[in-house]
Amino acid sequence: MSNVALEMKGISKAFGAVQALDNVDFELRRGEVMALLGENGAGKSTLVKVLAGLHVPETGSIKIDGKPFNLGTTQLSHAAGIAVAEQELSVIGTLSAAENIFLGGVPFSGPWTRKRLAEKAKPYLEAVGLGHLDSSVPVERLAVAERQLIEIARLLATNARILILDEPTAALNDSDIERVKALVTKLAREGHSIIYVTHRLGEVFEIADRITTLRGGRSNPPENVSDMTLAKVIERMIGRPLEEMFPPRASGFGEAALDLRNVTTKALPLMQNLKVRAGEIVGLAGQVGSGTESLLRAIAGADIVETGSISVDGRRLPKAHKLSTAMKYGIGYCSSDRKLDGVFADLAVSTNMVAPSMRQVTPRFIVNRRRIRDLTGRISGQMAIDPKRAEYRVGALSGGNQQKVALGKWLGISPRVLLVAEPTRGVDVGARAEIYGHLRRLADEGMAIVFSSSDIDEVHGLADTIITMYRGRQVRTVKPADVGNHDLLRDITHPEEEVA
């Protein structure tokens, strides 16, 4: 009997003039973790949607366990034993964990009593390491990692043999990522075949057996992880060697551009002190909930400052300042959630680019089209965004280009200080390197930059100065050359083992 669980041959799919998949081959073995990698726009999402029954390919064949299958609908896909956990969580917050597990047509006969539902859900919760959980608790009260595990538990409840996990760790911190990786390894060991889609390439070498890369809608033959290096994977993805992910650090800095003294907020009851010089990039390293993003929100005026002072170039901001006040003092703030408050996804690139600079482009409250065009063109040039896309809807762009719009829109106010939360979340490797380069260039031009990230590699590689945080307190301030990734991880997960 063949060991191949899934075989796709010559799969092609076009959307108008765009060839999303071009004669793609893909193979998945039983009990295997296959990493599916590629830049945004490479065809990964389209391939996943073909398997989910959401797209019908124009050419090609699909076999499951050696038998031809037509996956033209989601019902046929489910019948074939395929289940997908999308990057955007689909759990319903107001429903319980047990109720979420049995959504989506999972067979369940008899009365839907809370007790019976909990009993039926228990083995699936135990399978994902949540056997201790009270399954009657609304999912909205759970941590993000627990919601992600419930999403996977729901897949198991369908008796699926082929699981597709699309960016399952994108919004998780390091310790929660370990839980998901351990679960993936366990499920493969139990015989499930797993397609693992991720931008976190380090995870691939820890849990995957083989790698399939897509580029420009075409597939490369699968390769054993043991035969690959990070450099080789990146080259397969972008079609060229990526010599350096992170740009060179600055050799010197100017005077203090941002100065925080004894700042507290409701979310940060412990006093926060921070000084950032012109041309310096400061990285705040911490898990979700550590206080790193709350510190950025305090500076930006998104959270009310209760005590202490914040100054930009020696000018003290008013107490309890707001976002609009921070902008007037030269502070730009890019949050971690592009969709919520980073960009206007349904509006044009040009509209997004000028949003913080409306006074410049609407003199006397009259929209000046030429000024909008000129400012959009200037920012697009600075952020390497194709000016021909000025009237594209931002939501139609790749994740990397959306993030460049979210960052670039602040350049219109010529900020003295730029605050960026999770600068490359959901962004592919090629766009990551590009964004790092843009941030370094802005710093070299004299801007003071503070970013928060739960990605240790990102903090260590980009920052000139690192501040580690744990449960609202700053653990230590250190130079990248004086610390290793394992030290940073210890700081942000269990600093009770005090550093010297």
N, C-alpha and C positions, 0 to 999 in steps of 0.2 A: 504494500500500500504506500502511495506517495506521501511524503512528509509535507507537501505544499498545501497550505490551508486556503490561500487566495492567489490567483494568477490573473493578471490583466495584460492583454496584448494589444498593441497598436491603438490605444485609446486616444481619440481626437475630439476636441470640443471647441467650437468658436462662438463668440458673441459678436455678431456683426463682422467688422473687419479685424477684430482682435482674436487671434488664435491662442486661446488659453491653454489648451493641451494639444501637443503635436506628436502623434504616434508614440505615446507614452507606454512603456512596459513597467510592470510592478509585480513583485512576488513577495509573499509572506508565508513563512513556515509555521507549523504548529509549535506552540510554546515559545515563540520568538518575540523579542522586542525589536521592531524595525523602526529606526529613526527616519522620519521623512523631513528633509531639510531643503531650504531654498530661501532666496530673498523674497520680500513681499512682491507679489506679482509673478512669481515663478510658476504658479499653477497648483500649489499645494491645496488651497481651499477648494479649487474646482475639482481636483481629484477626490478629495474627501466628500464633496457633495455628490459626485457620481456614485461613490460607494454608499452614501446615505439615501440614494434614490431621489435626490432633489434635482439632478441634472441628467439628461439622457445623452450619451456620447453619440457623435455622428458615425464614428467608425470604431472598430475594435471588438474584442470579446472578453468576457469575464467568466472565470471558472472558480467555484468554491468546492473544496474537497474533490477536485477533478471533474466536477459536473458543471456544464454550462448553466449560467444564471442570467436572467434579465432583471436588472435592478432599477427599472424605470419608475418605481414609486417607493415611498418610504415603507409602505406595508410589505412590499416584496423584499426590501432590504432587511427589515426586521425578521421576516420569515427565513431569510438566508443566514440568520445568526449574526448580523452586523449591528453594532450600536455605537453611537457617536456622542462624546461629551464635548460640546463646543467651548471655545475660549470664553465667551460670555456666558456666565452661569445662568441656567434656566430654572433653577429651583425657585419656588414661590415662597417669599419670606413669611407670609401670614399663615401658611400651612405648616404642619408638623413635619418632622423628619420622616416619620412613617408614611404620612399622606403623600409627601413628595416622591418617595420610593415607588409608590404604586400608581403614580400618574402616567399617562401615556399609553394606556391600553394593556397594561400587564394583567393577565388573568387573575381574578380574585372573586371567588364565589362566596355566597352567604352574606349575612348582615355585616355592614361596615361599622362594627362597634370599635371603640377606641382600644379596648383590651385585645380583640382579635387582630386588629391592624398592627398593634405593637408586637404581638407574638409572631406574625408573619414577617415583619420587618427585621426582627432581631438577627436571624442568620446573615442577612445581607449587611447589616451594620457591623456585626462581628467580623465579617469577611474583610471589611475596610478599616478595621481597628477602632470602631466606634461602639463596641459592645456595651460599654459603660454608659452610653448616652441615654438620657430620658427621651424616648422617641416621640413623646407627646409635646415636647417643647417646640414653639415656632422657630423655624429655621433662621429668621431674622435676628434671633438672639444669639446665634452661634458665630464662632469665628469663621473667617473666610476659608481657612484650610478645612474646617469641618464641613462647610457647605460644599467644597470641592469634593471631599470624600463621599458625601451623600449623593452627589451627582454620579460618581462612579458606582456607588451601591445601586443606584437606579438602573444602570446598565446591566449589572449582574442579575437584577431581578427579571430581566427579559430573557435570561438564559443564553445571552449572546456568547458566541465563541470568538468572534473577532471584535476587539474593542479599539476604537479610535479616540485617542486623547489629544485634543487640540490645545496646546499651550496650557497644560493643567497647573503649572507652577508660576505663571506670569505675574500673578498678583500676590504671591506668598512670600513670606520671609524665609530665612535660611533654615530655621529649625522645622518649619512646616513643610518646606520642600523635601526635607529628609523623610518625612512621613509618607508623602506621595511617592517618592522614589522607592521606598521600601515596599509599598503596596504594589507598585508596578512589577517589581521583581518577584514578589510573592504570587501574583496572578499569573505571570508567565510560567513560573515553576509548577503551578497547578494545571497548566495546559492551555490557558488562554493565549491567543495570538494578538499582539498589541502593535498598533501603529502609533508612534509617539511623535507628535509635531511640536517643535520647540525652537525658540531663538536662543535659549541658554545652552550653548554648545558644550559646556563643561559637563552637563548632565548626560549627554550622549555617551561619553566615554565611561560613565559610571554604571549605566543600566542597559544600554542597547547592545544587541548582538551584531546587527548589521546596519548599514546606512544606505539610504537611497536619496540622492540629491536631484532636485529639479532646477533647471535654469532656462528661462525664456520659454517655458511650456514643454521642454524636452527633458527626458530622463537620462541620467547616467546609470550604468549597471550597478547593482548593489555591491557594496564592499564590506568586508569584515572590519569591525571596529578595531580589532587587534592589529590590523594592517595600516591603520590611518593615524594621522597626527592632526592637531588642530589646524595647522597651516594648510595641510592637504584638503581638509574639509572645506575651509574657507575658499580655497582656490577652486574647488569643484562648484561651489555655490555662486561665486561672482565671476568666474572665468579668467581670473588673473591672480597672481600672488598678492596678498595683503601684507606688505612689509611690516608695518607698524600699526597696531590698533589705536594706540594712544600717541598724541603728538608730544614733542619734547616739552619739558617744563620750563617755566620762566627762570631767568637767572637773577632777577631782582624785582623789587616792588617799590611802589611809591608810598605816600603817606596814607594814614588810615582813612578809608572812605566810609566805612560802616563801623559804628561803635555801640554795643549794647552793654548796659550796666545794670545788674541786679533786676532783670526783667522777669516778671511772673505774669501768668494768665491763669484762667480757670483750668485749662488743660495742662499747664506747667506750673504747679505750685512751688517748685524748687527754683531758686534764682538762677537765671541764665546770663552768662557774660560771654561776649564774642567781639572780636576785633578783626576786621578784614581790610587789607590794604589794597590800594589801586593796583590792578594787574594780577591780583592773587585769586586763585580758585580754592575755596575751602569746601571740603567734602564732609557732610554729616552722615556717619555710618550708624545704622540701627535697624532693628526689625520694625515691622508694622506695629504701631502703638508705643514705640520707644520715645517719642517726642520730637523726632527729627523734623517731621513735616509741621508739627505744631509750632516749632520754633520759627520756621519760615512764615507760617501764617501770622504769627505775632508781629514779625518785622513788616510784613505786607499790609497789616491792618485788617486781615480777614478774621482774626481773633482779637478780642479787646485786651489791651495791656492794662493790668491792674496796678502794678508797681514797677519802678525802675525807669530808665530812660533809653531812648534810641536816637542816635545822631547820624546824619549823613554829611560828610565834609564839615563837621563841627556844628552843623545846624541841628538843633534838637527838635524832633517831631513833637507835636502837641500830644498830651496824654490822651489815651483812648482814641488814637487816630484811626481813620478808616482807609479803605483801599484807595479812594480818590485822593486822600491827603498824601498817602505814601507815593502815589504817582507824581504829584506835584513836587515832591522832594527828590524825585529821580529814582524811584524804586519800581522795578518791574517784577511781576510774580507769575510764574508758570506752574500751575498745579499738576498733581500726578494723574488727574482724571481728565484726559483730553475731551472725552465725550460730554462730561458733565459741565465743566467750566473752562476748558482749555481753548476750544474752538467752537464756532457756530457751524456745525457740520452741514446744515442745509443751505448755507449761504456761500457766496463766491469767495475765492481766495482773496480778491481785492478788498472785499468788504471786511474780511477778517483782519487783513493787514493794517487797515487804517482805524480799526475799532478803538484802540486806546488813544488815537491821535485825532479825534473828530474835530477838535477846535482848529487844527491846522488845515483841514480839508473842507470845513464848512464855515468860512469867514462870514460874519453877520448872518449866521444860520442859513446860508445858502450853499447847497452842495456844489463844490467846484470839481467837476469831472477831471480836469487837467491835473489838479493837485493830487487827486486820488490815483490817477494813472502814474504820475511821476513818483509818488511815494511808494506805490506798489512795485514799480519797476526797480527803484533803488534797493528796497528790502529784498526783493527776489534775487537781485544780483548778489547781495551780501550773503544770502542763505542758499545760493545755488539751486533756486527753484525756477523751473522753466517759465519765462514770462508769458509764453503762449497759453499757460494754464490759469491766467489771472481771473478768468470768468468761470473756471471750473468750480463745481460744488466741492467744498473741502472734504466732505464725507466720501467722495468718489476717489480720493487720492489714497496712495499707500500709507501705511502707518508711519513710515519714515518721513514722507512729505507732509503729513498732517502735523507731526511733531515739529518740523522745521517752520511751519506756519505758526504754530503755537508759540514758538520761541521768537520768530522773526517779527511778529506783530509788535513786540515791545521795543524794537529798535526805532520805531517812529517817534518815541518820546525821548530818545537819546539817554537811556538810563545810566545813572552812575553806579547803581547796584542792581544786579540781576539775580533773582531767586528762582531756582528750578528744582521741583520735586520729581524724583524718578525720571531723569532726562531721557532715558532710552527704553522705557517700559513698552513692550509690544513692538519693538523696532528690530529689523533684521540686522545682520552683522555688517553689511556694507554701509547702511544708513547710520549705524552706531558710530563707526569710525568717522563718518562725515560730520555727525553732530558733535563729537568730541573735538574735531578740528575747528568747527565754528566757535565753540565755547572758548577754546584756547586763543583763537584769533581775537575774539572780543576782549578777553583778558589782556592780551598783548597790546591792545589799543587803549588800555587804561581802565577798563571796567572792573569792578569788584564783583566776583561771582560766588554765590553760596548755593550748593546743591545738596539734596538729601537723596540717599539711595540705600536700598536693602541688598544691593549687589556688591559684594565685597571686592571683586575684581575691578569693578568700575570705580569705586572710591579709591582704591590703592593705585590704579593706573592713571587717573585723571587729576586728582587733587594735589595741590602744593602743600596743603596742611589738612590733616584729618582730625576730626573730633568724633569720638565714639560716644554713643548714648545708650542708656538702658533705663527704662521705666522713668523717663523724665529727668534724669540727671546726666550730666556730662561726666563720662568716666575718665577720659584723658584727651589731651591734645598732643599730636605727634606728627613727625615728618614721615612720609612714605618710606624713605630710605632706612628709617630706624625701626621699622615694624614689619612683620610678615602677615600674610592673610590669616594664618591660624591665630595670631595674637588679636587681630581685629575681631575675628569670630568669637573668641573667648570674651572679649570686652562687651559685645552686644548680646551675648546669650547667657553667660554666667559670670559676671565680673566680681561676684563674691569671692572668687579665687583671685584676690587682689593682685594687680600688677605692681612691679617694683617701682 
